Amino acid sequence: MLITCFIRYEIDPFQREAFRTYAEAWGRIIPRCGGHLVGYFLPSEGTNDEAWGLIAFDSLAAYEAYRARLRADSEGRANFEWAQQQRFIVRERRTFTEAVTGTLWRPAQPAAANAPEARP
């Protein structure tokens, strides 16, 4: 069963670039520790204090093994510590979701295939 850790961050909107640096570091750390990094996302328009990180795992057991490797990873620990020192993350919430079979990574279809059929 594929699960995704959906992390919702409340960030200081005046420290957006600090969060970007933090997220870019996870781009190196997470795959090395065994997580399938879906991506980190900063606000673009609208709400300016909410960011997200999505990391997929084959199972909860795989997530637990990842967490153990992450705690032992010196770059991971340093990234956590830096975030705490800089205080650009106000709040962090984690939700674990299960992918619905047949819906994950479905490619877009050409526009004509999406158009409704003409009716007589």
C-alpha positions as a printed NumPy array, in Angstrom:
array([[  0.   ,   0.   ,   0.   ],
       [  1.447,   3.372,  -1.   ],
       [  1.039,   6.032,   1.679],
       [  1.91 ,   9.699,   1.45 ],
       [  2.939,  11.898,   4.329],
       [  1.233,  15.208,   3.607],
       [  2.969,  17.955,   5.607],
       [  1.201,  21.292,   5.929],
       [  3.465,  24.116,   7.052],
       [  2.415,  27.479,   8.351],
       [  5.384,  29.669,   7.428],
       [  6.464,  33.22 ,   8.092],
       [  5.655,  34.847,   4.724],
       [  8.582,  37.232,   5.172],
       [ 10.973,  34.253,   5.305],
       [  9.751,  32.502,   2.167],
       [ 13.283,  32.152,   0.747],
       [ 14.491,  30.523,   3.975],
       [ 11.752,  27.917,   3.575],
       [ 12.821,  27.418,  -0.06 ],
       [ 16.401,  26.716,   1.097],
       [ 15.083,  24.303,   3.744],
       [ 12.941,  22.457,   1.179],
       [ 15.785,  22.256,  -1.357],
       [ 17.956,  20.549,   1.263],
       [ 15.218,  17.94 ,   1.78 ],
       [ 15.441,  17.298,  -1.967],
       [ 18.844,  15.714,  -1.288],
       [ 18.165,  14.225,   2.153],
       [ 14.77 ,  12.526,   1.765],
       [ 15.63 ,  10.245,  -1.188],
       [ 18.933,   9.295,   0.464],
       [ 17.025,   8.23 ,   3.592],
       [ 14.472,   6.167,   1.652],
       [ 11.505,   8.48 ,   1.071],
       [  9.945,   8.98 ,  -2.363],
       [  9.893,  12.772,  -2.519],
       [  6.803,  13.982,  -4.368],
       [  7.803,  17.602,  -3.772],
       [  7.741,  20.725,  -1.643],
       [  5.411,  23.556,  -2.587],
       [  5.476,  27.263,  -1.723],
       [  2.465,  29.568,  -2.028],
       [  2.244,  31.321,  -5.363],
       [ -0.988,  33.306,  -5.189],
       [ -3.625,  33.654,  -2.518],
       [ -2.664,  32.556,   0.985],
       [  0.969,  33.502,   1.568],
       [  1.728,  31.593,   4.77 ],
       [  0.981,  27.983,   3.813],
       [  3.444,  25.555,   2.219],
       [  3.385,  21.79 ,   1.708],
       [  5.716,  18.827,   1.523],
       [  4.632,  15.429,   0.171],
       [  6.684,  12.281,   0.745],
       [  5.5  ,   8.821,  -0.302],
       [  6.351,   5.464,   1.282],
       [  5.556,   1.885,   0.379],
       [  4.086,   1.293,   3.859],
       [  4.009,   2.645,   7.415],
       [  6.886,   0.273,   8.2  ],
       [  8.908,   1.9  ,   5.391],
       [  8.094,   5.296,   6.911],
       [  9.335,   4.172,  10.324],
       [ 12.595,   2.885,   8.787],
       [ 12.963,   6.216,   6.967],
       [ 12.491,   8.148,  10.224],
       [ 15.269,   6.11 ,  11.868],
       [ 17.639,   6.806,   8.951],
       [ 16.662,  10.48 ,   9.001],
       [ 17.51 ,  10.801,  12.714],
       [ 20.962,   9.36 ,  11.964],
       [ 21.563,  11.643,   8.952],
       [ 23.833,  14.576,   9.842],
       [ 22.546,  16.831,   7.04 ],
       [ 18.947,  16.062,   8.054],
       [ 19.623,  16.932,  11.696],
       [ 21.402,  20.133,  10.639],
       [ 18.449,  21.152,   8.436],
       [ 15.986,  20.633,  11.309],
       [ 18.213,  22.627,  13.678],
       [ 18.645,  25.473,  11.187],
       [ 14.856,  25.728,  10.742],
       [ 14.397,  25.928,  14.518],
       [ 17.044,  28.653,  14.806],
       [ 15.617,  30.728,  11.946],
       [ 11.986,  30.252,  13.063],
       [ 10.453,  30.472,   9.581],
       [  8.158,  27.507,  10.299],
       [  5.383,  28.591,  12.648],
       [  3.459,  25.3  ,  12.698],
       [  3.741,  21.891,  11.056],
       [  0.994,  19.28 ,  10.673],
       [  1.332,  15.775,   9.232],
       [ -1.417,  13.684,   7.717],
       [ -0.911,  10.234,   6.223],
       [ -2.971,   9.468,   3.16 ],
       [ -3.487,   6.309,   1.137],
       [ -3.505,   6.513,  -2.649],
       [ -6.77 ,   5.543,  -4.317],
       [ -6.069,   2.76 ,  -6.813],
       [ -6.232,   3.956, -10.407],
       [ -5.868,   7.654,  -9.633],
       [ -2.17 ,   8.191,  -8.959],
       [  0.05 ,   9.668, -11.697],
       [ -2.628,   9.526, -14.407],
       [ -1.273,  11.379, -17.45 ],
       [ -3.226,  14.178, -19.053],
       [ -5.13 ,  13.274, -22.197],
       [ -5.192,  15.397, -25.355],
       [ -7.854,  18.114, -25.221],
       [ -9.947,  16.459, -27.944],
       [-10.238,  13.293, -25.854],
       [-11.675,  15.33 , -22.977],
       [-14.293,  17.135, -25.08 ],
       [-17.868,  15.904, -24.723],
       [-19.218,  14.04 , -27.712],
       [-21.4  ,  16.053, -30.064],
       [-25.076,  15.274, -29.7  ],
       [-27.47 ,  15.231, -32.663]])
